[in-house]
Each structure stands twice: as structure tokens, then as C-alpha cells.
Amino acid sequence: MMSITEPIVSAIVLNYLTWEQTSHAVEDLLAQTRVQLDVVIVDNASPNDSFEQLERRFGRNDRIQVLGSEHNGGYARGNNYGACWRLDAGRRRGDRAHLRPPDYFLIVNNDVRLPDRRAVATLAAFAATHPDAGMVGPRVLTRAGFAQGPYRRPHPLICCLRYGLPIIPLAHRLWRRLWREQKSRRCFALIGACLLVPAAAFAQAGMFDEATFLGAEEYILAERLRAHGLRSYYVPTASVLHEHEVSAIRRTGGETRYLPAGVASMAYYFRRYQRAPESWIALFERLAAFYGRVFLPLRQRLPL
């Protein structure tokens, strides 16, 4: 029996094609303890039978809602769609009256696993004691044991350096594997694979920017929350595993791309939210294309 004093957390999980992987993620979420947790699954217009499979598997579970998007609008639009549905379901009466308005949204990829059954409760408890928390995120580890995030505010010229000299981010990542933070701290942004946001703050900030398809969402949300006096916190006492093998959202089509994922979104972020000079953004895009042709094929072979 769950206590009415436990925080209400609504997890938003995007699916594209990989309904079996999404099913595993949902089962992990339902096993979380010390929170009242429900799940909104958004199928991003999968061209296979993902929606039917998920509806068949979870459609009768009162804690789960399966939604189907008319088209694949990307990470930002898919999460916003799920969050808006959940906020509306918490306000209206009728067949979903048992869904009270959420205290928090958990934005979580379908390739994230939660072996720690108290991970979500740990994040919610931290957020509850930090009124300025706009985002709270756990330690996110890959299968190889490398940490992803948290992040400083990106600068276009620093990003150029990272693409031009990829040994720098690689060395930083190896160093972070050896030294792991144990204390919670403020940061600029958290990895979007798993983050907890107060529902009211998320709505007030305008949610995610739907001008992006995939990439830079964490940075943009951080900028929007900071405009309302809210900050991001990294909480390593909670930990999740990011399998990072397939994305919850992908574009359809088989064209060859020589740009790392998210470059167009990062260019948009630098232009819209940092007012960066166009010359810097052009250099960033050129170096990203160079990295994609020369280094990315090698990078994808490394277990990082």
C-alpha cells in the first residue's frame, strides 16, 4: 500500500520501433519504490506494430497510458505531448480521475535501466528539499562504466575544439571513469536520458523547445529554467544504466549522414539561446562534419 505522502511521479517514455526495449524500461519503472509512479508511453509514429504491441501489453494497466503520435516529431515534441496529456488527465474528471496531478515528471529514455529500486525516490526527495531545483539527475553510466553528464554550459568554440581534437573529450571521459563524484552539486545541465523535473516548473518554463528534433534539449531546458530562477542538480547517490544502443526516436529514411547526432540542434541552440556569432556556428558545423567523416566511424567502435 502506497502512502499518500509519497510524491507523485509521472514517467514519460518515448518509443520508436523498439517496443520490446520500451517494455523492459516500463517494467523497471513500475518496480520503483517509495513513490507513486505512473507511466505515459508515447509511440513516435513507429512504422511497425509497436503501438499495438504496447497497447496489448500495458493497455489494461491503470498506471500506464499508451499514446500514439501522428508523426515522429522528435524527442522534444514527443515528451511534451506525453507531459501535456498527463497534466490534462490530472485536471479532468472521469475515466482517468484516479490520476492526480503529478508532482514531478521523469523524462527517461527507453534504453535506460533502473537496477536501483529507490533511484526515482532519491531524486524526488532531493528535489523536495531544494526549492530552486528545476532539474535533478542521477549518475548515468554506460555498459562500459563511463559516466554521461552532468554538463557545463557549452561554448561554440569549445565545441569546435572537441570536434577538431577528439582526444580531449576522450581523455576527459577516461579520467571521469577513474574519479567518480560522490556528492550532489549544482551543474548547468543534465543528460536528457534520465532527469526529474518538477511538473509545475516544467510547464512554467514552456517544456522542451520543439524546434529541435534530437539534441541540445538538456541545454535548452536548462536555459529556460534558469530564466525562472531554477537550477540543475546532479545527484550521484541515485544511479541508472544507459544501454545507449538504440535511440527511442529516429528519423525514417536511409540517407547517409556525416554529422554526429544533434549538430543541427546545437547550432540552433547557439544561435537562439546564446546569440553566438554566425562565423562561430559555421566553424562548429564544418568541424562537426569533419569529425563525422574522419573520427566518428572509429568512435562508434569503442565501448564508450
N, C-alpha and C positions, 0 to 999 in steps of 0.2 A: 504494500500500500504506500503510495507516494504522498508526501506531506504537502499541504497547500502552501507551505512556506518555501518550498523548493522553487528556484527560478524556472520560468517557462522559456525554453529554448526551441526555436524552430529552425531546423537544418534545411538548407536549400542545396540540392544535389542536381547537377546537370548531367544529362545523358545524351550521347550521340553514338549510335551503333552498338555500343558495348554494354548491353543491358545486364549481362551476367556480372560484369565488374561492378556495375551500379548496385546490383542486388547484394553483393558482398559488402559494399560500403554501407548500405542501408541497415543490414543486419548488425554491423559493428555499432552503428549509431543507436539502434534500439537497445543494445546491451549496455549503454552508458547508464551509470547510477547517479543518485543524488541530484538529479534534475528531472523536470517534467519535459520530455523531449518529444516533439513530433517532427515529421519529415515531409517536405514538399519536393517531389521529383519532377523536374522539367525535362521532357524529351525534346531536344532541339531539332525537330522535324527529321528524325532519322529515316533514311530511305529503306530500312529493313523493318522487321516486325518488332522493334524494341518497345514501342508504346504498348502494343498488345501484350507482349511478354510481361512487362512491368505491371500493367493493369491486371493481368491474370494472377500474378504472384502477390501483389500487395493491395489490390483494389478493395478488398473487404476488411482491411485493417484500419481501424478508426484513427490510428496515429499517423497514417500515411495518406497523402493525396498525390495522385499521378496526373500531371498536366501535360498536354501536348501543344507545342508551339507550332504555328502555321509555317514558319520558316526559321532557318538557323541564323539567328541574329547575333550569335556570338556569346562570349562569357558575360559581358555586362548586361545585355538585353535579357538573356536567359535568367540570370539571377534576379534582376529587377522584376521580371514577370512573376517569378515564384514568390518573391517578397511582397509584391503588391497584392497577389491573390491571398496570401496568408494574413496580411493586415486587414483586408476586406472581410475575410472569413471570421476574424476575431471580433469584428464590429457588428456583423449582422446576426440575426436570429434564424432559427430554422434547422435544416438538416445538419449544419456544422456548428450548432450552438455550443457543443462541448469544447470547441476550440476557443479558449480565452486569448485575448491579445498577448503576443509574445513579449517577454522582457528583452530577449536577445535573438538575433539571427546568427546562426553558424553557417558561414559560407564555406563549403567543403567540396573538394574535387571528388569524383567517383573513383579515383585511383589512390585515395588516402585510406590508410587502415589505422584503427584506434585500439591497439592492444591494451592501453591503459584505460580501464573502465571508468576512471574518475577524471579523465582529461577535460571533458567539457565542463564538469562541475568545478574543477580547479580554475578554469578560465573565467567562468561566471562569478565565482566567489571573489576573484581578484578584481574584476570589473565593478562589482558591487561596492567595494571598499575604495575605489578610485573614481571619484565623480568626474574627473577630467578625461577618463578613458573613452576614446572613440573607437579604437580597435585594440583587441587583445589577441595575441597569437602564441601558439606553443612552439616548442622546439620541433622543427620539421626535418626529419632525417631521410635520406635516400637509402635504398637497399645496401649500398656500399658504405653507409655510415657517414656520409657527408651532410653537413647542415645546410639548409636553404633559408636565407634570410637570417636575421632582420636586415633592413636596408637603410643606408643613409640617403639623404636627398640627392638624386642623381644630377650630374652636371654634364652637358653635352660634350664638352672637351675631354672630361674624364672617361666618358663612354667611348669616345674616339680612341683614346689611349688603350682602353681594354680590347677593342677590336683590332687595333693595329699591332699591339704587343700582347697576345693572349697568354703569354707565360705569366703575366702579372696576376690576372684573376685566378689562374690555375694554382700559382704558389700561395695565394691568399686562401684558397679553398683547402689546400693541403694543410696549411697552418691551422685553420679552424677545426680541422678534424682532430688535430692533436690537442688543441686547447678549447674546451667547451665551457661556455658561461654557465654558472650555476645560479646567479642572482637575476631577479627580474629587473628590467630597466626600461627607460623610455627609448624610443627609436623613431625614425621618420616614418617608416612603413614596414609592413609585414608581408610575407609571401601569401598570395591570394589562394593558395591550395587549401588553407585552413585558417580561418580567422573568425573571431567572435566580435560582433558589433551590437551595441545597444540599439534596439529596434527604433526607438524614438529619434536617436541621433542619426541613424542611417537614413530615415525618412526626411529629417530636417535638412540634411546635407545634400539631398537630391539623389541619393543612392549612387549607383555607378553611372559613368558617362557612356551613353550608348553610341557615341561617335566612334568608339573603338570596337574592334571585333575580338581581338585576343592580344593582350599585352598592355602593360602600363596601368592596369586597373588599380593596383595597390597604391601606386604613386598618386594617381588622380584622386582616389578616395581619401588618401591622407591629406592632400591639399584642400579638399572640400571640408573635411572635418576640422582641420586647423583653422579654417576661416570662421568656424564657430567656437573656437577656443578649446578644441578637443585634441588629444594626443594619442599616439600609438604606444603600446606597451608589449614588450617581449617577455613571456613568462615560461622559462625553460623547465619549471617543475612539472609542466604538462608536456607530453611528448606524443607525436604521431609519426607514422611511417608513410612516406610518399613513394609509391612504386614507380611513378613517373615513366611508365612505359607507353601508355596511350593517353591522348587527351580526351577530356569529357566533351570537347567541342572541336570540330574541324570543319574546314571548308570542303565542299564537294568539288570534284574536278581533279584531273590527273596531270595538270601542268607542272613543269619543273620550276622550282623556285630556288633562287640562290641567296635568299635573305634569311637570316635567323628569324624565328617566330617573334612577332611583336615589334619589329623595326618601324613599321608604318605607325603603329600606335604610340611608340616612343617619340617619333618625330612630331606627331600630333600633340603629345603631352608637352614637349619642349616648346612648341610654337604657342599653344593655347594657355598653358599654365605657368610657364616660365618666361614667356616673351623673348625667347632666345633669338639671336640674330640668324637670319636665313643662311648666311655663309657657314655658320657652325652646324646647322641642321643638314645642309648639303654635304659637308665633310663627314658628318656622322653617317649619313646614308651611303656614301661612297665606301667608307671603311667597313661598314657592315656588309656590303655586297662583296668586298674583297675577302673578308673573313668567311663569308658563306661559301665562296668558291674554293678557297685555299685551306682553311683550318676546320671548318665545320664538319666535313666528312671524316676527318681524323678525330675530332672531339666526340662525335657520336659513337665511336668505337671504344671510348674509355668509360669505365664503370664509375662515372662521377655524377 
